[in-house]
Amino acid sequence: HVQLVESGGGLVQPGGSLSLSCAARGYTRRSGCLAWFRQVPGKEREMVAQIQDDGAKHYDSTAEGRFTISKDAAKDTLDLRMTSLKPEDSGMYYCAVDGPVAFCSDYPSDFRGWGQGTQVTVS
């Protein structure tokens, strides 16, 4: 399994913004869904945003309109821009790569590469 490195988490006040980045180790240049997941203690890892090979993007309903996922093949990064942050956005954020090719998935088990996570706290 691929190990990735995320950066950009931290503590932010409600209404603030943060940008997360993931060094994708070549996966932005390969076929396969890329995604960001969030996990809070005691709960399953949940999909926040995903991007398909054709650039189509999908978001969890709580992130729609506030978060933007993007990939930069030149820099080989997967990014997540988060605005108008709320306390309920807090959690450990993970980037995920090497997902399904023909479609994007909401299930963590469909991704073969993960980062170690970066903590986002909105308070």
Salt bridges, closest charged atoms under 4 A:
ASP89 OD2 - ARG66 NH1 2.78
ASP98 OD2 - ARG112 NE 3.09
